[in-house]
Amino acid sequence: MSQWDSLQQLDSVYMNKLDELYSHDRFPMDVRHYLSSWIESQNWVGAATDVSLASILFQVLLEKLDNQHSRFVQERDCFVLQRNFRRFKQNFQYRYQEKPHDLAMVMSWLLIKEREILDSAQLAQQVQVLQVHQSPVEMDSQHDIAQQMTKLKNRVQEMEHNVKLLEEQQDEFDFKYQTRMMEGSTSDEEQRQQKNILQVLLNRLNTARKALITAMIEILKLAEELLTVIVNGELVEWHKRQQKSCIGSKEDVDLSYLENWFTMEAECLFQVRKFLKKMEELSGKVTYDNDPFKLKKPTLQRTTDELLVVLLKSAFVVETQPSMPQGKGPLILRTNVQFSVKTRLLVKVPELNHVMKVTVTMDRDAPQVKGYRRFNVLGNSTKALNMIESSSGGMVADFRHLILKEKKNGVGGKGVHEISLSVTEELHTISFQTEFELHGLSVTLQTSSLPVVIISNSSQQQAAWASVLWFNMVSTDPSVRGHMENISFFNNPSPATWSQLADMLSWQFLAATDRGLDPDQLEMIAQKLLGQQLTYSNCPISWTRFSKENMPGSNFSFFIWFDGILVLVKNYLEELWKEGCIMGFVNKDKEKLLLSTKQPGTFLLRFSESARDGGITFSWVEFFQDETPNVRTVQPFTKTDLSQIPFSEIICNFQFLEVLNIPENPLKFLYPNIPRDEAFGKYCKEKKGDENLYRKYRKTKLVFISQENILNGNLDLDSLHDPQSGFPDDDFCDVQIEERFDSLSDKELTCDILKNDLFLVDRDDMDNSLGLAEEDIPPDNHFLNVSRLLAARCSAAPLRHF
């Protein structure tokens, strides 16, 4: 793209600067626009000091203006341009006819100022890209890289100009040398003078060649420094961010700034290769003893090619790691289920659009291991890098319909390793390969995905996800690990520190709900895993304790418990979690400590420590007459409960059947002191008319009942809703139940853990046959006030027993 074309794509701020640059009458912008290609290809700097060259360029410019005027005459709607170009020619003749070198000076100055505008715009664009989610240190580092990259590009452009000057200088020497040879014999004095002139020209040529070699060495040194920073610094950090993003961390994995840098440096190095080719051409025409071109060119060529090879090999990356739809997370694949993965070449090469074919292979170069499964890649496993599938115009190959099928043939024989791992601990790698060929340079490019876990059944997803989390948490640079190291990783997995694990656990909630875990919640989890410690940061935690061992007092591992809670929150409690209503990870002892100092009716929401698939409960504080706190907790609600009634409605409409008291909602203030309706009211607004989803199902009603457990077993309250025994036809209570209530003491009815029961009640029967008052009939979408219903149907039973 020409310099003028690039300028036309800039923002309005920079276009205004360009307008200001051409606001004078020394050189019209219209002429710059229509003759842009010719103008940029001329040596205006040399013409500014060479009157003969300036005169030639001036005459050619006048011819170009005549030609352009003729085109406008032939085209319609160009009347104004016809007259303008005729006037432009007259002005040029009036201003520069006697001083053509002034025109060359003006033109060279304008081109330099244009380049400054373009460089400032490009630098601003790079800085803007870097400002997304970058720390101040990263910003400074990447801003320095952008500046150095602009410096490299400017030096290459200066060298392009110097190469043209050198070529003209050599042509002058060659012309005079050939003229002398053709003139034949002359006097000795003339020969001596001509020889001296040629020697001066040759010395000047030799000096220019040495200067060009020195400038090229400096360019390659700067290019090498930049490449080291980009490949060993910025690209490595991007790989780490991508790896963390795969396990839930919110990371900036945008590749646009890296793509700009890789592309810019590649363009500069390919330009240097052109200069080297030009050196070879010039040296072939004119050479002499100790010719710096012949002496230095091989070394410079080798250095340039080595830098390009390193750059190109590093530029081929997996932009989006393998994943399947509706999977637990990336890097988990299932046999016979389609998955997708995207590769990108960070060097934009329009000439190679749809030319470079990327081939997918599975476990390339993996050692022969007995018991290690092998897979074939089915589907379209070869695809061309193209610029259509990328919004930024990058070179990508987006594989969207790949399938893995397990090979049936086994591996055995001498020298074969043996490994014994579960399916969910087996790590595999997907590899990609393509060939880069451009301007005589041929490079094989290869890259690989992060290790993936391949399952054959959806029930294996949870265990597979645990493996993916652990590997990417403790393996900070998988690219430097060998295949055998990855394959056997879970034979002896590295432990994690609590700091690593705490970050990873918080990322899981952050990815699922946009809200991570706070220090208090993480401290409770640390206590559950490690017991009471003075500090947890560097405490080691093994893979076995994380995922395989059962927690004390339970028949499931820590990860199963944690993941069950995460799924419960994601599916049923996301809004409450994001609003901070759920304290969540807090143990019973701390719960009592927190609530005991608060006003009566203060409650908090926490996750169950005993529910395998996730459970949530709430506890509230009451006070005895002697002001001793009494913390009560309901039986945990699981996904079965929450799939029928939203948890917010359970809290808003909760009714507690308690001895001697009129049933009421004991939940008054969400910890520490937020009124319940203020915290949950927006989730429990009653819907009316067509908005009410229950309107057409008005005949039935789902009801939760919380009742005190009976410690001595004298009364089986479960019989009240035994689905096999059913309810009495004419009553909810009978005399026997009433007598059994009468025989119990208040102490026997007291317990910290309350049981929740779900009823399906016929509303018409409730309305018509019970004879309830209007205030006794609950509105739609609210819980049935069971205490009033029982009181109405069991008038002989004293309310104090409930």
Residue, then its C-alpha position, 0 to 999 in steps of 0.5 A: m500500500s502506498q504512503w498516500d493510500s495509507l494516509q487516506q485511511l486515517d482518522s479525521v484528526y490526522m486527516n486535518k493535519l494532512d489538510e493543513l500540510y497542503s493548505h499552502d499553494r506550493f504543491p496542490m493536494d490534487v496533484r499529490h493524489y492523482l500522481s501519488s505512485w509516480i511521486e513516491s517512486q522518485n528520488w526527491v532528496g537527491a534531486a534537491t542537491d542535483v540540479s540536472l536530476a531536478s530538471i529532469l523530474f520537473q519536465v517529467l512532472l509537467e508531462k504527467l500533468d498534461n497526460q492527466h489533463s487529457r484523461f479529464v478531457q475524455e471523462r465526463d463530469c471532470f470540467v473543474l479538474q480540467r481547468n485546475f490541472r491547466r492552472f497547476k501546470q502554469n503555476f509550476q512553470y511560473r514558480y519552479q521553471e528557473k529553480p527546479h531544485d526548489l520543487a524537489m526540496v518542497m516535495s521531499w519535505l512534504l513526503i517526510k511530513e506525511r511519514e511523520i503523520l502516518d507514524s504518529a497515527q500508527l503509534a496511537q493505534q498501537v497504544q490504543v490496542l494495548q490499553v485494553h486490560q493492561s497494567p501500567v507496567e505492561m502498558d509502558s513495556q508495550h508502548d516502548i515496543a511500539q516505538q522501537m517498531t516504528k523506529l525499525k520501520n523508519r530505518v528500513q525506509e531510509m535504507e530503501h532511499n539510500v539504496k536508490l542513491l547508491e544505485e544512481q551513484q554506481d550508475e554514474f561511476d559505471f557510465k564514466y568508466q565505460t565512456r573512458m573505455m570507449e574513447g580509446s587512447t588519449s594523452d597521458e595527462e588526460q588518462r591520469q585525470q580520468k583515472n583520478i576522477l574514476q578513483v574518486l568516484l570509486n572511493r565514494l562508492n566504496t564509502a557508500r557501500k560500507a555505510l549501507i552495510t553498517a546501516m543494515i547491521e544496525i537494522l538487523k541488530l534492532a530487529e533481533e532485539l525486538l524479536t527477542v522481546i516479542v517472542n520470548g516476552e510478549l508472546v510467552e505472556w500471551h500464551k500464559r494468559q490464554q492458558k489461564s483464560c481456559i480455566g476461567s480467568k478473565e484475561d485479555v487474549d486479543l492478538s491484534y497488537l502482536e499481529n501488528w508487530f509480527t507483520m511489521e517486523a516480517e515486512c522489514l526483514f523481507q525488505v532487507r532481503k530485497f536490499l541484499k538481493k540488490m547488493e548482489e546485483l550491484s556487486g555483479k555489475v561493479t566489484y573490486d578488491n575488498d568489496p564490502f558487499k561481497l565480504k559481508k553479504p553472506t553473513l547478513q543474508r544468513t542473519t536475516d533468514e535466521l531471524l525470519v525463520v524464528l519469527l515465522k515459526s513463532a507466529f503460528v499459534v492456536e488462537t482458540q483452543p479445542s472445545m466442543p459445544q455444551g462442554k464443561g469447558p475448553l480442552i475437553l473433547r468427546t469421541n464422535v462429537q464435533f469440536s472446533v479449534k482455530t489457528r492463526l499466522l500472526v504475519k499478514v501476507p495477502e499474497l498467501n491468502h488461501v495458499m497455505k494449507v494447514t493439516v491437523t494431526m493427533d499426538r504427533d511425535a508422541p512416544q509409544v506407550k502401552g495403554y495410551r489411547r490413539f485417535n484419528v481425526l475425522g472431518n475436514s482436517t486440512k484447511a487453508l489459512n485465509m483472511i475471510e474468517s477473521s474480522s481483523g483480516g488476519m491469516v486464520a484457519d478455523f476448523r469447526h467440524l472435527i471429530l475424534k475416533e479411537k483407534k482399535n489397534g494396540v501398542g506393544g513390544k520391546g522398548v514400549h513404555e507402559i502407563s496406567l491412567s484413567v481416561t480422564e487423566e490421559l492428556h493428548t495434543i492436537s498438532f497443526q502444520t503448514e508450509f510457508e513459501l515466499h520470495g525464495l524463503s521456505v519454512t515449515l511451521q508447526t504449532s500445538s494445542l494445550p493438552v486435551v482430555i478425551i472422554s467417551n461419555s458425558s458422565q466423565q466431564q466433571a472428572a475431565w474438567a478437574s484434570v484440565l484445571w489442575f494441569n493448567m494451574v500447575s503447568t505454567d509453560p506446557s510448550v516446553r514440556g515434552h510429549m512423554e512429560n505431558i502423557s505421564f503428568f498424572n502418574n505423579p502430578s505436581p502439587a499446587t500451592w494454596s495461592q494457585l488453587a485459590d485463584m483457580l477456584s475464584w476464576q470458576f465463579l468469575a467465569a460462571t457468574d462474573r463474580g469471584l470468591d472473596p478472601d473470607q470465602l476462600e479462607m473457609i475453603a482453605q480450612k476445609l482442605l487444610g485444617q486450621q493454619l496460621t497462613y495458607s499461601n504456600c501450603p501444598i495441596s496434592w492432586t489426590r486431596f483435590s480430586k480423588e480422596n473423599m472429604p472427612g465424613s463424606n463419600f465424595s471428593f472436594f472437587i465434586w462438592f465444589d463443582g456441585i455448588l458451582v453448577l447450582v449457583k450457575n443454574y439457579l442462584e446466579e442473580l443472588w450470587k452476583e448481587g452479593c446476597i449469598m455468603g456461601f462458603v462459611n462453616k457452621d461455627k463462624e455462622k453462629l459467631l456472625l449471627s449471635t451478635k445481630q438483631p433477632g431475625t438476621f439471617l444469612l445464606r450459605f452452601s451446604e457442606s454435606a450435599r454432594d451435588g450442591g445445596i444451599t440453606f439459610s440460618w437465622v438467629e433468635f434469642f431466648q428469654d435470657e438473651t442467649p442466641n439460638v441459631r436455627t438452620v433449615q434443611p439444605f435446598t438442592k437442585t430438585d427443590l430450586s427447579q420447582i420454586p425459585f430460592s428468592e421466593i422461598i426466602c420471601n414467603f418462608q413460614f415456620l411452624e413453631v410451638l406457641n407462636i403464630p406462624e410467620n416468616p422469621l427471616k427479617f434482615l439479611y446479614p449484616n442488617i439489610p431488610r429482607d424485602e430490600a434485598f429480595g423484594k425485586y425478585c419476588k414481585e407478584k405477577k398479575g394477569d397474563e404475566n402470571l405463568y401459573r394462571k392457567y395452572r390455578k388448580t394446583k399449588l407447590v408448597f414448602i413447609s418447614q417444621e421442627n424435627i422430633l428428636n425422640g421419634n415419638l412423632d413421625l411428621d413425615s406421615l403428614h405427607d406420606p405419598q403412599s398413605g395419602f391424606p384423610d378424605d375429610d381431614f388433614c389431622d386425626v384424633q390420634i395425631e392430635e393426641r400424640f402432639d398433646s403428649l409431647s413436651d415443648k423441649e422435645l419439639t425443639c431442634d436446630i435443624l428444620k425440615n422442608d417438605l414440598f406439597l402439591v395442594d388442590r386449590d379448589d378444595m382449599d378454597n371451597s371446602l375449607g371455608l377459609a377467609e380471603e386473607d387465609i388464601p395465598p396469592d399465586n406464586h406464594f407459599l401456602n400458609v400451612s399453619r392456618l390451613l391446619a388450624a382451620r381443618c384441625s380446630a381441636a388441635p391447639l396451635r401451640h403444638f405447631 
